[in-house]
Amino acid sequence: MAETNNVIRGGSFLIDTGSCDEVFTPEDIREEHKMIARTTEDFITHEVRPRLGEIEAQHFDLSVQLLKDAGKLGLLGADVPEAYGGLGLDKVSSALITEKFALARSFAISYGAHVGIGSLPIVYFGSEEQKRRYLPDLASGARLAAYCLTEPGSGSDALGAKTVARLSADGKHYILNGEKQWITNGGFADVFIVYAKIDGEQFTAFIVERTYPGVSFGQEEKKMGIKGSSTRTVILQDVPVPVENLLGQPGRGHVIAFNILNIGRYKLALGTVGSAKHALHLAATYAKGRRQFQTAIANFPLIQNKLANMAIKLYAAESSVYRTVGLFDSAMSALGEKADMGGEAAKAIADYAIECSINKVFGSEMLDYCVDEGVQIHGSYGFMSEYEIEHMYRDSRINRIFEGTNEINRLLIPDMLAKKAMKGELPLLAEAARLQDELLQYYPAEVEESPLAAEKHLLSMTRKIILMVAGSAMMKYQQALAKEQELLSLIADMIIQLYAMDSVVKRTEKAFSKNGVEKERHKWELTTVFVHEAFDKVEAWAKEALAAMEEGDELRLRLSILRKLTRSNPVNAIHLKRAIADQVIKADGYAV
């Protein structure tokens, strides 16, 4: 079943076509959401951006003061329940705040580490006493938070951590020893969520305060980008942590760590959307003002092509991440008062772990593309530090490493789907088996000529291609499939594209039903180009995957089926991209 109590199950997009009415889109944002977004944007525009130079120079007293100012506006307490001094806003409001904070560049990293991975472990997994002690100060900015998971010898392999906690002789404290590396907000945070193994075995979370004896810090790291954020090593030497500061349950730290990382992943994607919108604005306005050969370079078709591609990828990322925000909002609303209870919240968050990884990978790579093309449009000026696009180019690169590298997330996507299938949460195996029989007799049907008909057909074929490739991989390798990382990555890439394709089609279809096709022509252009180009990628990846698995007659059979599934008419992408670029240039950036 794709739904339980009207809540859509994570991963169901792979087998269920669903309805556009079930999908949350940016057009569904209400006026009260827009007010919160405006408040955030005004704060960033008037209070933060004028002082980005000082922030980049690591004047952390200023960063701390600005975070406290954000707290006074309620911007630190969106995800904190009202009972503990926060605003308890819905996930859409929280998402908009996160997107708008992206305008603050590296200051957004300080903000995100505090309100997200720093505070949410206590929101969702803290005891009543822990919530009352810490959350009011975290929501106001009186105390700031950091998250300590990574160690010198364990990055993506979080459970390989060496930090140890041992119970003191009097049973009142856990004594922590170890090092945590690359800790954002390390230079000024007051509260740290620290992961350690009790007696070297039970992976557990603890709340550690800066003032505890034995807590010290390394020097500020010298980074490629996000220079305005504080990044230090946190050193723990015989640190006495009160037993009541154990977070969650002993040996269950992985439940907290992985679910908080899931939230961090989709919030990271929201930040990439906000940053990409600004990058497109910078690129479009520069292209209109820069003249070569007696004309603005915005008039050159190859520059227009770049602007169009940026907008197309951004539309897909925005559609995907806000769809995911809607899923979280529905799931948490369904929990009601249970939303801040560890077990129930963990289940709700974990159900969308696939979508979180998808958004993280797609959003980070979309932003890298946009800032790279933004630099190219600026030419040599884009290489100069006085131009903001240069800062954005350097800042963007960390996103493919943050919150689990994109390589790790690509391996997680098919692994999590397989686990859902084995648990019976999604009928993937039955669907794949049914499809194997269908494909042997499949013959392409004629596609009607109407807006989005071709795109919906390509969506249907993409689902069949993924199930064919993934089903063949599971049957061939079975338990050994985990070792075929290249194959898993190809399957993940196809799934990522499917989610984005499905998201843009449903968003545009929903807009059609409300406003009509002509009024939403720009969305149709963006959707058409994205879906057709994504489908071409899926076809290429499927060929590569099949060639890696099969040979001889079996490979020829599979390729013949693939050819039937990929039979389609190309679109005039050049014409469509010129029309898209025209809208971007008129709007000085992203406008849908």
N, C-alpha and C positions, 0 to 999 in steps of 0.2 A: 504494500500500500504506500502511496506517495504522501498521504496525509494522515494525521492522527489528531482528532479534535480540531480540525480545520487548520492545523499547523503543518506546513509542507515539510516532508522529511529531507534531510540533507542528502545530496547525491541523486535525488529522484529525477533531476533534469536529464539524466543520461538515458532513461527509458520512457519517461512520461512527457508527452508533448505539452500538457497543461494548457492553461488559458492565460491570455494577457491580463485579464482582470485579477489574477492571483499575484501578479508581480508588482512590487513597489517600484516606482520610477521617480526621477527628480521632479517631474510635472505634478506629482501627488503631494509635494511639500506644501503644507498649509501656511497661512499668514503668520501664525504664532511661531512657526519654525523660521520663517523669513526674518522675523523680528530678532530672533536670537542670532541668526547669521549676520544681520546688519550690525548688531551690538558688537559681535566679535570682530567683524571687519573694521568697524570704526576704531576699536581699541588698537588693533594691529597697525592700521594706517596712520593714526595720529600719535600713538604712544610708543610703538615699537619700531616701526620702519625708520623714522627719523634718527634713531639711535643704533641702527644696525652696525655702524662702524665701530662704536664702542663695544657692542656685544661681540663682534668678531675679534676685537682686541682682548677678549676674555676679561672684561670688567664684570666679574661675577656678582659683585655687590649690586650692580645695576640689574642683572638678570634676576636675582632674588627679589629685588624691589618690584620689578615688573610682574613677576609671578604673584606676589602678594597683591598687587593692583588688580591683576586678573581675578584673584580670589574675591576681592571686594565686589566685583561685577557678577560673581557667581559662576565664572567660567572654569573654575577648578572643581566645582561640585556637581556637574551635570549627572555623573554616574553614581553619586553618593546619595543614598536615601535621605529624605527630609528628616527622618527621626535622628539622624546623626549629623545634622548641620548642612547637608547638601541640598540640591534642588530636586533630585530624583526625576530627572527629565527622561523622556523616551529616547530610544536609540537613534532616531532620526535627528533630534536636536543635538545630541552628542556628536553625531557624524558631521553635521554642518559646522559645529565649532571646530572639530578636527580639521576639516577641509580648509576653513578660513584661516586657521593658524598657520597653514603652509606658507602664507605670504610673509611670515616672520622668519623664514629660512632656518638657520641653525637654532634660533630661539625656540622654534617649534619642537625641536628635539628635546630640549629641556622641559618644555610643557608636556609633551607626549609621554616622556618617561615618568613624570610625576603623576599625571592623572590616569595613565593607563597601567602599564606593568608595575608601577610603584605602588599605586593605591588600590587597584582592583583586587589583588589577592586578599586584602583585608575586607573589602566590600563583599566579596562572594564566599570567602572561606574563613573569615575571622569569627571568633567567639563573640558573644554579646559584650563581654567586658572589653575585648580588644577593639571592637567597633566604637564603643563609647569613649575609649581612651584615645584613640588615634584619628578616627575619621573626621570629627569636627575641625581639628587643626589642619588636616590634609585638605579639607574642602575650602578652608579660608586662606590657606597659604601660610599659616603660622608655623607649620612644619612642612618640609618638602621631602619627597620620597625618591628612592632609587631601587633598582632591581639587580640582585647579584646572583647570577647563574653561571656565566662563563668563567672558566679557569684557564691558566696557561696550557694545561694538557687536555682540556675538554671544552670544545666549542659546540658543534652540532651533536656530539655524543655527550649530552648533558648528564646522563646517568653514570658516566665515568668520572664524576667529580671526586676529588681527593680530600676536600674539606671535611673535617671530622668533628662530631659533637659527642662529648662523653658526659654522663650525669655525674655531678659532684657528689662527694661522700655524704653530704647532708641532704642530698636529694632536692635541693632548692634551685639549682642552676644547671644548665648545660654549658660545658666549657668548649668553646669553638676554636679550632685552629685550622688555618688555611689561607689561600689567596683567591680573590675574585678579580678578574681582569676586564679591562675596558668597560668600566661601570659609568654609565651616563649619569650625570649629576653628582658624581663622586666628590667633586670639590666643595659642594655646599649642602648636600642632602642631610636631613636630620634622622630619617628613618630608612632602614634598609631591609628589603626582603631577601634573606640569605638562605641558600640551600646547602645543607651539609648532611653527611651520613652519620646517623647515630651508631657509635661503636664501629664505624667504618662500613656499615652494611645497610641500614635503613635510611633511604633518601627522604629527607624531611625539610620542611620550610620553617624558618624562624624569623621573628621580628627583632631586629637589632638596632639599637639607638647609637648615634654617633658618639655620645658621651660615655658609652660603656668603656671600662678599662680594657686596654689591649687592642682597641680599634685604631688603626693608623692608615695612612694613605701614601701612595706613590706620587710621583710628579705628574703634572698634566702631560698627556700624550700629545705628540706632534702629528697632527692628522692631515690627510690630503684635503678634506673638506669639513663641513659642519664645524668650523673652527670656533664658533661662538658657544658651543656646548662644552661642558666639562666632562672629560673622560680620564678616569684615574683607576689605578689598582687599589682595591680595598684589602688591607692586610689584617688578619685576625690572629692574635697571639694570646692564647689563654683568656679569651673573652667570656666573662660570666653572663649568660643570658638567662633571665628568670624562666622557670619551667612554664609559667603562664604565658610566655611569649612564643611557645611552640605553636605554629600556625597549622590548623587542620589536624591531621592525625599522624602519629609516628609512622614512617615508612610509606606515607601517601603523598609525599612532596611532588611526585611526578604528575599527579592529578592536577595540582595547582599549577605547576610549571607549564605543562603542555596546554592546558586550557587558557591560561593567561596569554601564552604565545599565540594561540588561535585568535584571540581578540586583538592582540598586537598586530597580527598579520593583516586583518581587514582594516584596522585603523591606519596602518602604514599605507595601504592602498588608497584610502581617502586622502591622505597627505599627498600622494603622487598625483591625484586628480587636481587638487588645488594648485600644486606647483606647475603642472603641465598647462593649466589654464593661463597662469601668469607667463610662462615661457612662450606660449602662443601669442599672447598679447605683446610681449616684447618683440617677438619676431615680426609680427604683422605691422606694428607701428614703425619699426626700423625699416622694413622693406618699403613702406610708403614714403619714408623720408629720405632714404638713400638713393641718390641719382647716379646713374652710369649711362654713358652714351646718350645723354640728353633726355633720359626718362627714368622714372622711379623703377627700382628693381622689382617692385611688386607687379609691374606690368610684364615681366618676363615669365613665360610659361613654366620654366623649370623651377623658379622660385614659387610660383603658384602651386606647383605640384607638391613641393615640400610643405607648404602651409596646409594644403588639403590633406595630405597624409597625416600630419600632426592632429588635425581636427578629427579625422576618421578614427584613429587609434584612441584618442581621448574620449570620443563618444562611446566607444565600446567599453572602455575602462569605467567611465562614469556610470553607464547603464548596468554593468556587472556589479560594481561595488554597492550601489544603492539598492539593487535587487537583494543583495546579501544583508544590507542594513535592515531592509524590510522583513527578511526572514528572522533575524535576531529580535526585532521589535515584536513580531507576532509571537515568537516562542517565549520571550520574557513576559509579555503581557498575559499569556496563557497561564504562566506560573503564578502571577499575582503576587501575593505576599511571600511566596516561596522563592521569589527571584533572587534573594540574597542568601539563600540557604545552599551551602556547599554542594551537597549531593545533587539536588534538583538543578541548580544552576550549571553544574559541571556537565550533566547529561545534555542540557539544552545547548550549551556552547559546543560540546564535542560533536553533536549531531551535524554541525556545519563546518567541521574542521576541513573538509574537502574544499568547500567554497572559499574558506579563508586562505588556504594555500593557493588556490587558483587566483584569487584577487591579488595576493602578494606578488606572485610571479608576473602576472600580466601587467599589473600597475607599475611595478618597478622597471620592467623592460620597456613599457610604454613611455615612462618619463625619461629614461635614458635616451630613447630615440628622439623625443621632442627637444631635449636640451642640446643634443648633438646637432640636430638640424637647425636649432636656434643659433648655435655658434656658427654654423656654416653660412646661414643667411647673413649674419653680421660680418662675415669675412674676417679679415685680420683684427678688426675691432673686437670681435667675439673672443679673441685670445687675450685681450687686455683686461686687467683686473678692475679698471674703473667702470667697466660695463657689467651690469648685473648678471647677464647670461653666463659670464665666465664663472661667477660664484655658483650659480645653479648647476653648471656642468660638473664641477667638483663635488658639490654637495650631493648630487643625485647618486653617485656611484655606490655609496654605502647601502642603499636600499636593497640591492641584490644580495647583500650579505646579512644585514639586519634580520632578526626574527627567524633565523634558520636560512641558510643559503638557498638560492633558487634551485640548486642541484638537489639538496635534501628535500625541498618541498616537491620537486618533480617526482622523487621516489615515493614520497608520502601519498601522493594523490591516488595512484593505482593500488597501493597497499591498503589504504583506508577503504577504498571501494571494495576490494576483495574481502576485507574483514566484515564489512556490512553485508556482503553477499553470504558469507559463511554463517553469520548470525541470523540470517533470514530477515534482516531489516530491509533489504532491497532484493527483488527477484531477478538479480542479474544473471545468475547461472541458468535459470529456466529460460530467460529471454534469449540468452546467447545460444542455447541449445535449439530453441524454436527457430531462431534465425538461420542456423546452419542448414536446416532442411529447406527453408524458404529460399535461400540464396541460390541453391542448385537449380531452381526453376524460375528464378526471378527474370522478368523482362521489363525494361523501363517503360513507364506509362507517359503519355503526353501531358505536359504541364500547361495549365490554362494561362492565358495572358491577362493578368490583372496584377495590381500593385501587391508586392510581397509574395505572390504565388510561387515564383521561381525560388525565392529565398527560403520559403517554408519547405519546398521540395529539397533544396540542398541541405537544410537542417535534418530532414528525415533521412537522407542518404548518409549524412555524417554520423548519425546515431548507428546506422547499420554497419558502416565501415569500422567504427570503433569496436562495436560488439564482435564483428568478425575477427578483427586483429587481436583484440584482447582475449576472446574465446579461444582462438587458435593458440595463443601464447600460453594460456592456462592449461590447455589440454596437452601441449607438447612438453612443457617444462615442469608443470605441477609445482611441487615444493621448491624446486631449484630455480624458479622464476626470479626470486629475489636477487640471484647472482647476475641476471641479464639486465644490468643497469641501463645500457644503451636502449634496449627494447622498452623497458619501463618508461624511460624518458620520452621516447617517441609516442607511446600511448598517452602519457601525461600531457604532452603538447597538443595532441588531438582533443583531449578532454577539455583543456583550457580554452581552445578555440571554440569548441562546441558551446561552452557556457557563455562566452562572449557573443557568439552568433545568436544564440537563443535569446539572450538578454536584449540585444539591439532590435531583433525582430519583434519581440513582445512589446518593447517600449514604443516602437514606431506604430505597431498595430493598435496599441492602446490610444496613441495620439490621433490616429486616423478615425477611430470610433468616436472620439470626442470632437474633433475639429474638422474632419474631412481631409481628403488626400491633398488637395491643392494648397491648403494652408500649412500643411506639414511636409511640403516637398523637400525641404532641406534635410529633414530627418530621413526621408526615403532615400535621398541621394547618399547620405552617409551610410545608411544601412546596406544599400545595394552594393556599394563598392566593398565595404568591409566583409560582408558575407561571401561574395564571390572570390575575393582574394584569400580569405581564410580557407575556403573550400579547396582552392588550389594547393595550399600548404598541406592540408589534411591528406589530399591525394598523394602528394610527394612523400609524406611521412609514412603513409600506409604502404607504398611501394617499397620503401626502405625496410620497413618492419617485416613485410612478407618475404623479401629477399633474404633477410637474416634468418628466417625460420624454416623456409621451405626450399626445395630445389626440384629440378626435373618436372615431371608431369603435374605434381601437386602444386608447384609454384605457378606453372602455366594456368592451371585451373583457377587458382586464387586470383591471379592477375586478370583473367578473363572476367571473373565476377566483379572485380574492382572496376574494370573498364565500363561494365554495365551500370554500376552504381555512380560513376562519375561522369556519365554522359550528360552534358549540359551545353547551353549556348552562352558564349561569353558576352559581357556587357561592354559598352563603350566607356571604359574607365577614364580615359583621357578627357572626354567630354564632361563626364560627371565630376571629375576632380576640378576642372576649370570652374564649374558652377559652384562647387563647394568653396573653392578659394575666393571666389567673388564675394560670397557671404562673409567669409573670415575677414577679408580686407575691408569691407564696408563696416563691419562691427568692431574693427581693431582687435580682433581676437575671436575667442570661442563664443558662439551664439547659436542656440538651438530652440 
